[in-house]
Amino acid sequence: MKRFSVSLIALSVLLPAVTFAQSLGNLESLLRAVGRLVNLATQIVVGLALLAFFWGLVKYIFAAGEEDAKKEGVRLMIGGIIAIFVIVSIVGIIRFIG
């Protein structure tokens, strides 16, 4: 039922544009704006992942003889590297498909 109502809403929104053969200029500008927001959010998230990596590096370097602090630094560095890899991979796949 929910799927039907979503389809009905989408149809009712797009039907006037198809019926009157109007250009979808407003929809295009909305999609471009959303795309710009996604690109900005991607850059921010990659920056945060890079910051996490360097914070882990700093914790590792300044953990003089403390094994727990070294493990925490290594964990942060690995998490940051994995996050950067996943984000860049997803963006690359999306751009390849697009």
Beta strands, then each sheet from edge to edge (+ up, - down):
end
